[in-house]
Amino acid sequence: MSYIMVSNWSTQEWTTEMDEIGQSKFVPMIMSVGATAVQMVRTGENNLSVISHFTSSEAAAQAKEKIAAIRSQAAMELPMTMLDAKEGEVFACS
């Protein structure tokens, strides 16, 4: 089964530059450590979730340390704070 990592973030102010940096820099970084897909979803005026898909829990485990480093880099480079992170195996989908 596939495996998903979700991190939830907040910022004081949303900018189009943040959109561009997410798409051009952080999505490719996450993909380069083994994610098969990444979505950055704006969940509120100043909130977003990053959803990273992996082929299996084993693939996610191999990427876990690198994902943590990417999250740290994002928190340092962007005016954002990670609120929490969750992950788990997909048990149903369409």
N, CA and C of each residue as an Amber inpcrd file, in Angstrom:
protein
   282
   0.8190000  -1.1950000   0.0000000   0.0000000   0.0000000   0.0000000
   0.8630000   1.2590000   0.0000000   0.3300000   2.3280000  -0.5470000
   1.0580000   3.5960000  -0.5630000   1.0350000   4.2410000   0.8240000
   1.8560000   5.2570000   0.9660000   2.0660000   5.8920000   2.2590000
   2.0690000   7.4010000   2.0560000   1.4960000   8.1310000   2.9930000
   1.3470000   9.5840000   2.8790000   1.9930000  10.2620000   4.0880000
   2.7060000  11.3570000   3.8300000   3.1840000  12.2450000   4.8810000
   2.4870000  13.5870000   4.6890000   1.9770000  14.1620000   5.7840000
   1.2930000  15.4540000   5.7360000   1.9270000  16.3730000   6.7770000
   2.3340000  17.5560000   6.3500000   2.7950000  18.5630000   7.3070000
   1.9090000  19.7880000   7.1640000   1.5590000  20.3730000   8.3110000
   0.6720000  21.5310000   8.3500000   1.4640000  22.7490000   8.8230000
   1.2790000  23.8520000   8.1130000   2.0920000  25.0510000   8.3150000
   1.2170000  26.2780000   8.4740000   1.7730000  27.3010000   9.1420000
   1.1040000  28.6010000   9.2040000   2.1230000  29.6940000   8.8950000
   1.6040000  30.8170000   8.4460000   2.4270000  31.9810000   8.1440000
   1.6710000  33.2360000   8.5690000   2.3830000  34.3100000   8.8130000
   1.7290000  35.5630000   9.1810000   1.0850000  36.2350000   7.9770000
   1.6900000  36.0310000   6.8010000   1.1950000  36.6580000   5.5770000
   1.5200000  35.7700000   4.3920000   0.5330000  35.5750000   3.5270000
   0.7070000  34.7530000   2.3240000   1.1690000  35.6330000   1.1730000
   2.1980000  35.1850000   0.4370000   2.6650000  35.9560000  -0.7180000
   2.7360000  35.0580000  -1.9450000   2.6570000  35.6610000  -3.1210000
   2.7960000  34.8810000  -4.3550000   4.2130000  34.3260000  -4.4710000
   5.1840000  35.0090000  -3.8600000   6.5560000  34.4970000  -3.8780000
   6.6330000  33.1440000  -3.1720000   5.8650000  32.9730000  -2.1150000
   5.8420000  31.6910000  -1.4120000   5.2970000  30.5920000  -2.3170000
   4.2670000  30.9030000  -3.0980000   3.7360000  29.9460000  -4.0700000
   4.8310000  29.5130000  -5.0380000   5.5380000  30.4820000  -5.5660000
   6.5760000  30.2090000  -6.5650000   7.7220000  29.3880000  -5.9770000
   8.1470000  29.7190000  -4.7640000   9.2300000  28.9760000  -4.1250000
   8.7950000  27.5430000  -3.8300000   7.5710000  27.3850000  -3.3730000
   7.0460000  26.0360000  -3.1290000   7.0820000  25.1950000  -4.3810000
   6.5730000  25.7480000  -5.4840000   6.5070000  25.0040000  -6.7440000
   7.8760000  24.7660000  -7.3630000   8.7200000  25.7760000  -7.3950000
   9.9820000  25.6560000  -8.1230000  11.1070000  25.0400000  -7.3040000
  11.0260000  25.1370000  -5.9750000  12.1280000  24.6450000  -5.1500000
  11.7440000  23.4470000  -4.2830000  10.6970000  23.5970000  -3.4570000
  10.4250000  22.5680000  -2.4610000   9.7130000  21.3360000  -3.0090000
   8.8110000  21.4960000  -3.9650000   8.2060000  20.3120000  -4.5750000
   9.2910000  19.4410000  -5.2310000  10.1890000  19.9880000  -6.0510000
  11.2470000  19.1490000  -6.6300000  12.1620000  18.5150000  -5.5710000
  12.4280000  19.2390000  -4.4810000  13.2630000  18.6700000  -3.4220000
  12.5940000  17.4440000  -2.8080000  11.3020000  17.5380000  -2.5380000
  10.5710000  16.4170000  -1.9490000  10.5120000  15.2520000  -2.9400000
  10.2750000  15.5610000  -4.1960000  10.2440000  14.5080000  -5.2180000
  11.6040000  13.8170000  -5.3270000  12.6760000  14.5660000  -5.1410000
  14.0130000  13.9930000  -5.3140000  14.3800000  12.9990000  -4.2150000
  13.6570000  12.9930000  -3.1140000  13.9630000  12.0310000  -2.0530000
  13.0350000  10.8190000  -2.0850000  12.2180000  10.7220000  -3.1330000
  11.4340000   9.5020000  -3.3260000   9.9310000   9.6550000  -3.3570000
   9.4150000  10.8550000  -3.1620000   7.9660000  11.0340000  -3.2540000
   7.5110000  10.8230000  -4.6980000   6.3470000  10.2320000  -4.8550000
   5.7920000  10.0270000  -6.1970000   4.8710000  11.1750000  -6.5970000
   4.4250000  11.9470000  -5.6070000   3.5860000  13.1270000  -5.8600000
   3.6480000  14.0240000  -4.6320000   3.4710000  15.3060000  -4.8690000
   3.4430000  16.2920000  -3.7770000   2.3540000  17.3040000  -4.1060000
   1.5030000  17.5860000  -3.1290000   0.5380000  18.6570000  -3.2640000
   0.7520000  19.6300000  -2.1160000   0.7430000  20.9120000  -2.4370000
   0.7540000  21.9660000  -1.4360000  -0.6200000  22.6100000  -1.5140000
  -1.3670000  22.4860000  -0.4210000  -2.7720000  22.8760000  -0.4040000
  -2.9670000  24.0310000   0.5650000  -3.4940000  25.1120000   0.0700000
  -3.7970000  26.2510000   0.9450000  -5.0800000  25.9160000   1.6960000
  -4.9810000  25.7600000   3.0140000  -6.1100000  25.3120000   3.8290000
  -6.7700000  26.4320000   4.6180000  -6.2480000  27.6230000   4.4950000
  -6.8060000  28.8000000   5.1660000  -6.0860000  30.0230000   4.6460000
  -6.4790000  31.1750000   5.1200000  -5.8710000  32.4120000   4.6340000
  -4.3510000  32.3950000   4.8100000  -3.8780000  31.8750000   5.9320000
  -2.4440000  31.8360000   6.2150000  -1.9760000  30.4360000   6.6180000
  -2.6420000  29.4240000   6.0990000  -2.2870000  28.0420000   6.4320000
  -2.1600000  27.1980000   5.1750000  -1.2980000  26.2020000   5.2550000
  -1.1700000  25.2650000   4.1500000  -0.7850000  23.9010000   4.6690000
  -1.0720000  22.8930000   3.8620000  -0.6620000  21.5270000   4.1290000
   0.1700000  21.0480000   2.9550000   1.2160000  20.3060000   3.2700000
   2.0450000  19.6730000   2.2500000   1.7790000  18.1790000   2.3470000
   1.3040000  17.5940000   1.2560000   0.9470000  16.1810000   1.2160000
   1.9110000  15.4870000   0.2690000   2.6930000  14.5860000   0.8290000
   3.7140000  13.8740000   0.0440000   3.3390000  12.4010000  -0.0330000
   3.3130000  11.8720000  -1.2480000   2.9240000  10.4930000  -1.4950000
   4.1710000   9.6360000  -1.7370000   4.1730000   8.4360000  -1.1760000
   5.2530000   7.4750000  -1.3680000   4.6540000   6.1330000  -1.7610000
   5.4310000   5.3130000  -2.4350000   4.9240000   4.0240000  -2.9080000
   4.6630000   3.0430000  -1.7810000   5.3700000   3.2020000  -0.6560000
   5.2260000   2.2550000   0.4600000   5.7520000   2.8910000   1.7390000
   5.4700000   2.2410000   2.8570000   6.0090000   2.7240000   4.1300000
   7.5270000   2.6090000   4.1450000   8.0640000   1.6230000   3.4380000
   9.5150000   1.4690000   3.3540000  10.1520000   2.6420000   2.6080000
   9.5370000   3.0560000   1.5190000  10.0500000   4.1970000   0.7510000
   9.9880000   5.4700000   1.5880000   8.9100000   5.6280000   2.3420000
   8.7720000   6.8070000   3.2050000   9.8130000   6.7770000   4.3190000
  10.0510000   5.6110000   4.8810000  11.0450000   5.4870000   5.9540000
  12.4330000   5.8690000   5.4470000  12.7520000   5.4730000   4.2180000
  14.0500000   5.8220000   3.6370000  14.1820000   7.3260000   3.4320000
  13.0790000   8.0080000   3.1900000  13.0940000   9.4490000   2.9200000
  12.9100000  10.3000000   4.1760000  12.5420000   9.6880000   5.2780000
  12.1210000  10.4280000   6.4740000  13.1570000  11.4550000   6.9590000
  14.4060000  11.0630000   7.0470000  15.4480000  11.9870000   7.5090000
  15.6110000  13.1650000   6.5490000  15.5590000  12.8730000   5.2530000
  15.7030000  13.9340000   4.2480000  14.4850000  14.8610000   4.2520000
  13.3090000  14.3060000   4.4750000  12.0960000  15.1260000   4.5690000
  12.2050000  16.0670000   5.7650000  12.7120000  15.5690000   6.8820000
  12.8970000  16.4160000   8.0650000  13.8480000  17.5710000   7.7580000
  14.8990000  17.2960000   6.9980000  15.8520000  18.3530000   6.6290000
  15.2040000  19.3730000   5.6990000  14.3740000  18.9160000   4.7840000
  13.6680000  19.8290000   3.8720000  12.7030000  20.7120000   4.6640000
  12.0030000  20.1200000   5.6180000  11.0870000  20.9060000   6.4540000
  11.8440000  21.9680000   7.2350000  12.9950000  21.6060000   7.7850000
  13.8130000  22.5820000   8.5200000  14.2580000  23.7170000   7.6150000
  14.6760000  23.3660000   6.4020000  15.1100000  24.3810000   5.4440000
  13.9540000  25.3140000   5.1030000  12.7800000  24.7640000   4.8750000
  11.6060000  25.5890000   4.5480000  11.2970000  26.5520000   5.6890000
  11.3730000  26.0670000   6.9290000  11.0870000  26.9210000   8.0840000
  12.1180000  28.0350000   8.2310000  13.3540000  27.7740000   7.8180000
  14.3950000  28.8010000   7.9070000  14.2990000  29.8150000   6.7760000
  13.9390000  29.3550000   5.5660000  13.9420000  30.2300000   4.3950000
  12.6410000  30.9940000   4.1810000  11.5660000  30.4730000   4.6960000
  10.2640000  31.0990000   4.4730000   9.6790000  31.5440000   5.8110000
   8.8270000  32.5600000   5.7910000   8.2200000  33.0220000   7.0390000
   7.0620000  32.1070000   7.4520000   7.3910000  30.8330000   7.7120000
   6.3740000  29.8340000   8.0390000   6.8060000  29.0500000   9.2720000
   5.8170000  28.4970000   9.9530000   6.0440000  27.6370000  11.1010000
   5.2920000  26.3380000  10.8800000   5.9800000  25.2090000  11.0760000
   5.2950000  23.9300000  10.9620000   4.5050000  23.6870000  12.2380000
   3.2150000  23.4440000  12.0940000   2.3290000  23.2170000  13.2300000
   2.3830000  21.7750000  13.7000000   2.3340000  20.8480000  12.7380000
   2.4140000  19.4300000  13.0670000   2.6590000  18.6270000  11.8050000
   2.9510000  17.3630000  12.0150000   3.1620000  16.4460000  10.8940000
   2.5350000  15.1080000  11.2570000   1.9210000  14.5070000  10.2830000
   1.2860000  13.2010000  10.4620000   1.6300000  12.3470000   9.2530000
   1.5520000  11.0600000   9.4160000   1.8210000  10.1640000   8.2960000
   1.1170000   8.8500000   8.5200000   0.9180000   8.1200000   7.4390000
   0.2780000   6.8180000   7.5660000   0.0950000   6.1220000   6.2420000
  -0.2580000   4.8610000   6.3520000  -0.4750000   4.0160000   5.1870000
  -1.8940000   4.2440000   4.6590000  -2.0090000   4.3290000   3.3610000
  -3.3020000   4.5000000   2.7110000  -4.0410000   3.1560000   2.7790000
  -5.2760000   3.1690000   3.2470000  -6.0350000   1.9210000   3.3100000
  -7.2280000   1.8980000   2.3620000  -7.5730000   3.0450000   1.7850000
  -8.6740000   3.1110000   0.8230000  -8.4350000   4.3230000  -0.0800000
  -8.7380000   4.1690000  -1.3510000  -8.6270000   5.2890000  -2.2890000
  -9.4250000   4.9720000  -3.5360000  -9.5680000   5.9790000  -4.3950000
 -10.2930000   5.7670000  -5.6560000  -9.3490000   5.9670000  -6.8080000
